[in-house]
Every structure is written in C-alpha cells, then in structure tokens.
Amino acid sequence: MASRLLHRLRHALASDGPGEAAAGPEAEQFPESSELEDDDAEGLSSRLSGTLSFTSAEDDPDDEDEDDEAGLDSPPSGDGASGEDAERSPPPDGQRSSQLLARQLQDFWKKSRNTLVPQRLLFEVTSANVVKDPPSKYVLYTLAVMGPGPPDRQPAQISRRYSDFERLHRNLQRQFRGPMSAISFPRKRLRRNFTAETIARRSRAFEQFLGHLQAVPELRQAPDLQDFFVLPELRRAQSLTCTGLYREALALWANAWQLQTQLGTPSGPDRPLLTLAGLAVCHQELEDPGEARACSEKALQLLGDKRPHPFLAPFLEAHVRLSWRLGLDKRQSEAQLQALQEAGLTSTPPPSLKELLIKEVLD
C-alpha cells in the first residue's frame, strides 16, 4: 500500500514538470500496471517478506501452471527513487526529507480516501504454496479479502491457482470487451515458474488484477466474478457437511458468508440462503442451538413473503424446533408453517435443512 501511495504521490508532484506527459483517462483510472518489470524483481522478496511466504522456490521448465512474462510499462515501485526521479528532484537532508515525505503521504491519503469506491475491497496474497500433486505441480495463492467492517475482524480468505485467475479473465474478456481492455493480466511463461521472485511478481499482479475488477461497477457485479470468489468455498462446505465433518464445514460456510457480505451483490439467487442453511445445520450438529436459530431467523428475514420458496418451510421448521428447545417464542413461525401445509405448498413434515443441502446442486 505504501509503495502505491508513493508512486501516486510522485506522479502528482511531478505532473507539473517539463518532462511529464499528461496521463490519459485509462492511466488515471488504473494508475498501476498489473505486472512488474524484470528490473523491479530485485528486492521484491524483501519488500513482501512481512506478508508473503513461500513453501518452495525452484526452477522447473515443466510447469503445469505457467508463469507470467514481465515487460509492461509499469515504473518500479521500490523503496528508493529511480535515477530519473533523483535527477529531477534531488532529496534534501535525510531526516527532513523523510518527515516531509511522511506528511505529504498523510495529506495525500486524507484527500484521496473519500474518493474511493465505497464498497471496494482490498486484496493481499498472504501465502503462495507450491503444490505437488503428481503428475501435476502448481502454485496455490491464498488471498486475504478485506472490506468494510470492524478493524479487528478476521478477513475472509480464498485460495486459487493460476488457471482459476486465467479462466476468470478469459470469461470476463468475452463478456466485457470495453472495460476489460484497460485491465492487464500476467501472461504465461514456460520457464522459471517456481522461483520466489516470479511467484512474488505474480502475487502482486493478482492483487492488482482483482482490485481493478472491483473498481469497475459493471465488472464488480458480474456473475463470473461472484462465482470466482464464492462457488469453490460453497461446494467444499456442502461436501463436508454431507459427510458429517461439521466443524471443518462450519469454517467454510462462515468464510463464504463473509465473502458474500463483503461483495455486497448477490452471488446467486439462493446462495445466501444456502449458506445460512449450512451454518444452521453445522451449529445445530455442534450443539449450538442459539447460533443455529439466529441463522434461521436471518434467512427468514431474507425470504420475507416469498411463497412458495423451497427454503421457506425448512427454515420455518428449524426455527420452530430450535425455539422450542431454547424456550423462546415460536408462535409466528408455527402459524406460517401451518398455513403453508394447509395450502399444500409443503409436505408434512417439511424437508429438513440438511436434506435440502444434500439435494441442492451448485452450478
């Protein structure tokens, strides 16, 4: 983040200089490229060492998950100024210069923070692990997804490989040629795919790629982007729930719910309801009826008066049963469920939430 602010600050300070060309609208919207120059690789690992970790770093020409190529017009974002910057603006005395730069960065952040997209998410690759799954070998990137919410809240996480990012890029390019023309994507290479430096370059490229997608409202609401974030987690959580691994499934359901909340747009007509059903089932099986009832109540609020809806009767039945177990008022849910049964809109008894999870097909 500091390097991005520093780059933008340099751009703003140097814009009045005789050698600075005016930036076009695309450069203004996306001030950084989604790839790094080869020259920027030097020292990159040390800059990212506080957040990015590697389990393996080796050269291998036979890479099933091919790496990107450098070479876009992106200025290096190192800690020191480039030679051209140094010639244009010689630094003053060390400490005074650092204090001045810190004040300028703070002023820049205060002015720019109100111009950001209100629900824009931030992405950070926290680990990049080389996975050997014979006969294939690939890098699995784990990203923290940070959005609006309490500062002490644990960020949601997703783990994806290069082919997942490439598929998302390809699908969005087919559907949104105009907006996607301004967004760069790391190209493939056939060699040096598992070195720390190339993994670090790709990690930064993926962070910027997702950030740029989130900056464009038309792309932010695209179903393919919603699927990229949520669908793998939902499928895994559903599988674990159906096999009785409730504690492991609960963590995935909770992460999927947090992702959907941060995205701010529906990731499918029934996916929030399916997520709440998974949370309710896992909490109930883990002897936490209070949390299970809270999930059922939240789902009933989302459903409102949507009749007939396949999720309505199971959630009403779960709410009645859990309220009875906790000694809480269940009359309203009981009356709604009875009305559905008398109208022939659901069976007696209705299917359980767990049965619903097993039968639901995620596509």
C-alpha positions in Angstrom: 0.0 0.0 0.0 2.8 2.4 0.9 4.5 1.8 -2.5 1.3 2.6 -4.3 0.8 5.8 -2.4 4.4 6.7 -3.0 4.0 6.1 -6.7 0.8 8.2 -6.9 2.5 11.0 -4.9 5.5 11.1 -7.2 3.1 11.2 -10.1 1.2 14.1 -8.6 4.3 16.1 -7.6 6.0 15.6 -10.9 2.9 16.3 -13.1 3.9 20.0 -13.4 7.5 19.2 -14.6 8.5 19.8 -18.2 9.3 16.2 -18.9 6.0 14.7 -17.6 3.3 13.8 -20.1 -0.3 14.1 -19.3 -1.9 10.9 -18.2 -4.8 9.5 -20.2 -8.2 8.5 -18.7 -7.2 4.8 -18.5 -4.0 5.7 -16.7 -5.9 7.8 -14.3 -8.4 5.1 -13.5 -5.8 2.4 -13.2 -2.6 4.1 -12.0 -0.5 0.9 -11.8 0.0 -2.0 -14.2 -0.9 -5.5 -13.1 2.6 -6.7 -13.8 6.1 -5.8 -12.8 9.2 -5.1 -14.8 12.1 -7.5 -14.6 14.2 -4.8 -13.0 11.6 -4.4 -10.2 12.1 -8.0 -9.1 15.3 -7.1 -7.3 14.5 -6.6 -3.7 10.8 -7.5 -4.2 11.0 -10.5 -1.9 12.4 -8.4 1.0 9.6 -5.8 0.5 7.0 -8.6 0.7 8.7 -10.6 3.4 6.4 -9.3 6.1 3.3 -10.8 4.4 4.1 -13.2 1.7 5.6 -16.6 2.4 6.8 -19.4 0.1 7.0 -23.1 0.8 9.2 -23.8 -2.2 11.3 -21.9 -4.6 13.0 -23.7 -7.5 13.4 -23.6 -11.3 11.3 -26.0 -13.3 10.7 -25.7 -17.0 7.9 -28.3 -16.9 5.2 -26.2 -15.2 1.6 -27.1 -15.4 0.7 -23.7 -14.1 2.7 -21.4 -16.4 4.0 -18.1 -15.2 3.6 -14.6 -16.5 6.0 -12.5 -18.5 7.3 -9.1 -17.5 7.5 -6.2 -19.8 4.6 -3.8 -19.2 5.1 0.0 -18.8 5.0 0.0 -15.1 7.5 2.1 -13.2 9.4 0.3 -10.4 7.9 0.8 -7.0 11.0 0.3 -4.9 11.8 1.9 -1.7 14.2 4.4 -3.2 13.7 6.9 -6.1 14.7 6.0 -9.6 17.7 7.7 -11.3 15.4 9.8 -13.3 13.4 10.9 -10.2 16.7 11.7 -8.4 17.9 13.9 -11.2 14.6 15.7 -11.4 14.2 16.3 -7.7 17.4 16.0 -5.5 16.4 15.0 -2.0 17.1 17.4 0.9 18.7 16.5 4.2 17.8 12.9 5.2 15.6 13.3 8.3 13.9 16.5 7.0 13.2 14.7 3.7 11.7 11.7 5.5 9.5 13.9 7.6 8.3 15.9 4.6 7.5 12.7 2.6 5.6 11.3 5.6 3.5 14.5 5.8 2.9 14.5 2.1 1.7 10.9 2.1 -0.6 11.6 5.0 -2.1 14.6 3.2 -2.5 12.6 0.0 -4.2 9.8 1.8 -6.6 12.1 3.6 -7.6 13.8 0.3 -7.9 10.5 -1.7 -9.7 8.3 0.9 -13.1 9.9 0.3 -12.8 9.4 -3.5 -12.5 5.6 -3.3 -15.4 3.3 -4.3 -17.5 2.9 -1.0 -17.5 -0.9 -1.1 -14.2 -1.5 -2.8 -12.3 -4.5 -1.4 -8.6 -4.8 -0.8 -6.7 -8.0 -1.7 -3.4 -9.3 -0.3 -1.6 -12.5 -1.1 -0.6 -13.9 2.3 0.9 -17.2 1.1 1.9 -18.8 -2.2 2.5 -22.5 -1.8 3.9 -24.9 -4.4 1.6 -27.9 -4.5 2.9 -31.2 -5.9 0.0 -33.4 -6.9 1.6 -35.9 -9.3 1.6 -35.7 -12.2 0.8 -32.0 -11.8 2.6 -29.3 -9.9 1.2 -25.7 -9.4 1.2 -22.7 -7.1 -1.7 -22.1 -4.8 -2.2 -18.5 -3.9 -4.1 -17.6 -0.7 -5.5 -14.1 -0.7 -7.0 -12.2 2.2 -10.1 -10.3 1.2 -10.5 -7.1 3.3 -13.6 -4.9 3.1 -15.7 -2.6 5.3 -16.2 -3.8 8.8 -14.6 -3.8 12.3 -10.8 -3.4 12.1 -10.3 -6.4 14.3 -12.4 -8.7 12.2 -10.6 -11.6 10.6 -10.5 -11.1 6.8 -12.1 -13.6 4.5 -9.7 -15.8 2.5 -9.7 -17.6 -0.8 -7.2 -20.0 -2.3 -6.9 -20.1 -6.1 -4.3 -21.2 -8.7 -3.3 -19.5 -11.9 -5.8 -21.5 -14.0 -8.6 -20.1 -11.9 -7.5 -16.5 -12.4 -7.0 -17.2 -16.1 -10.4 -18.6 -16.5 -12.0 -15.6 -14.8 -10.0 -13.2 -17.1 -11.0 -15.1 -20.2 -14.7 -15.2 -19.3 -14.8 -11.5 -18.5 -13.0 -10.6 -21.6 -15.7 -12.4 -23.7 -18.5 -10.5 -21.9 -17.0 -7.1 -21.2 -14.6 -6.2 -24.0 -14.6 -2.5 -23.3 -14.0 -2.4 -19.5 -11.5 -5.4 -19.7 -9.4 -3.7 -22.3 -7.9 -1.4 -19.6 -7.1 -4.3 -17.2 -3.8 -6.2 -17.5 -3.3 -9.9 -16.7 0.0 -11.7 -16.1 1.0 -13.6 -19.3 2.2 -17.2 -19.3 5.8 -18.4 -19.4 7.3 -21.8 -19.9 10.3 -21.4 -17.6 11.3 -20.2 -14.1 7.8 -20.7 -12.7 8.6 -21.6 -9.1 11.3 -19.1 -8.1 10.4 -16.7 -5.2 10.8 -13.7 -7.4 8.4 -14.8 -10.2 5.8 -16.0 -7.6 6.1 -12.6 -5.9 5.6 -10.8 -9.2 2.5 -12.9 -10.0 1.2 -12.4 -6.4 1.3 -8.6 -6.8 -0.2 -8.9 -10.3 -3.2 -10.9 -8.9 -3.8 -8.4 -6.1 -3.9 -5.5 -8.6 -6.0 -7.6 -11.1 -8.7 -8.2 -8.6 -8.5 -4.6 -7.3 -9.0 -3.3 -10.8 -12.0 -5.6 -11.4 -13.6 -4.3 -8.1 -13.0 -0.7 -9.2 -15.4 -1.0 -12.2 -19.1 -1.3 -11.2 -20.0 -3.3 -14.3 -17.4 -5.9 -13.6 -17.9 -5.9 -9.8 -21.4 -7.2 -10.3 -20.5 -9.8 -13.0 -21.7 -13.4 -12.1 -18.4 -14.8 -13.1 -16.6 -12.7 -10.6 -19.1 -13.7 -7.9 -18.5 -17.4 -8.8 -14.8 -16.9 -8.6 -15.0 -15.7 -5.0 -17.7 -17.9 -3.6 -18.5 -21.0 -5.6 -15.5 -23.2 -4.7 -16.0 -22.5 -0.9 -19.7 -23.3 -1.1 -19.0 -26.6 -3.0 -16.4 -27.7 -0.4 -18.5 -26.7 2.5 -21.5 -28.6 1.1 -19.4 -31.7 0.6 -18.0 -31.6 4.2 -21.5 -31.1 5.7 -22.9 -34.0 3.8 -20.2 -36.3 5.0 -20.6 -35.2 8.7 -17.4 -33.1 9.0 -19.4 -30.2 10.6 -16.5 -28.3 12.3 -14.5 -28.1 9.1 -17.6 -27.2 7.1 -18.6 -24.5 9.6 -15.4 -22.6 9.0 -16.0 -22.7 5.2 -19.7 -21.7 5.5 -18.7 -18.7 7.7 -16.0 -17.7 5.3 -18.4 -17.9 2.3 -21.0 -15.8 4.2 -18.4 -13.2 4.9 -17.3 -13.1 1.3 -20.9 -12.6 0.1 -21.4 -9.9 2.7 -18.2 -8.1 1.5 -19.0 -8.4 -2.1 -22.3 -6.6 -1.5 -24.1 -8.0 -4.5 -26.0 -11.3 -4.8 -23.7 -14.2 -5.8 -26.8 -16.2 -7.0 -30.5 -16.2 -6.2 -30.3 -18.8 -3.4 -26.6 -18.8 -2.4 -27.0 -16.6 0.7 -29.9 -18.9 1.8 -27.9 -22.0 1.1 -25.0 -20.5 3.2 -27.3 -19.8 6.1 -28.7 -23.3 5.9 -25.2 -24.7 6.1 -24.4 -22.5 9.0 -27.6 -23.5 10.8 -27.1 -27.3 10.3 -23.4 -27.1 11.4 -24.2 -25.1 14.5 -27.1 -27.5 15.4 -24.9 -30.6 15.0 -22.2 -29.0 17.1 -24.7 -28.4 19.9 -25.0 -24.6 19.5 -28.8 -24.1 19.1 -28.7 -20.4 19.7 -26.4 -19.7 16.7 -28.5 -22.1 14.6 -31.7 -20.3 15.5 -30.0 -16.9 14.7 -29.1 -18.2 11.2 -32.7 -19.4 10.7 -34.1 -16.0 11.7 -31.7 -14.2 9.3 -32.8 -16.5 6.5 -36.5 -15.9 7.2 -35.8 -12.1 7.1 -34.2 -12.6 3.6 -37.1 -14.7 2.4 -39.9 -12.4 3.6 -43.1 -13.4 2.0 -41.6 -15.3 -0.9 -44.2 -18.1 -1.2 -43.8 -20.8 -2.3 -40.0 -20.9 -1.9 -38.2 -24.3 -1.4 -36.2 -22.9 1.5 -39.1 -21.3 3.4 -40.7 -24.3 5.0 -37.4 -25.9 6.1 -36.3 -22.7 7.8 -39.6 -22.3 9.5 -39.5 -25.9 10.7 -35.9 -25.4 12.0 -36.9 -22.1 13.7 -39.9 -23.7 15.5 -37.8 -26.7 16.7 -34.9 -24.6 17.9 -37.2 -22.0 19.6 -38.9 -24.8 21.4 -35.6 -26.2 22.5 -34.4 -22.8 23.8 -37.8 -21.9 25.4 -38.4 -19.0 23.1 -41.5 -17.7 21.3 -42.3 -19.9 18.2 -45.9 -19.0 17.6 -45.4 -16.8 14.5 -43.2 -19.3 12.7 -45.5 -22.1 13.7 -48.5 -20.3 12.2 -46.6 -19.6 9.0 -45.6 -23.2 8.6 -49.1 -24.4 9.3 -50.5 -22.1 6.7 -48.1 -23.4 4.1 -49.1 -27.0 4.9 -52.8 -26.3 4.7 -52.3 -24.6 1.3 -50.5 -27.7 0.1 -47.3 -25.7 -0.5 -45.1 -28.0 1.5 -45.2 -31.6 2.8 -45.9 -32.6 6.4 -43.4 -32.6 7.8 -41.3 -30.4 5.5 -37.8 -31.4 4.4 -35.1 -30.6 6.8 -32.3 -28.1 6.1 -29.8 -30.9 5.9 -31.9 -32.8 3.3 -32.1 -29.5 1.4 -28.3 -29.2 1.4 -27.7 -32.7 0.2 -30.1 -32.2 -2.7 -29.1 -28.7 -3.8 -26.9 -28.6 -6.9 -24.3 -25.8 -7.0 -23.5 -24.7 -10.6 
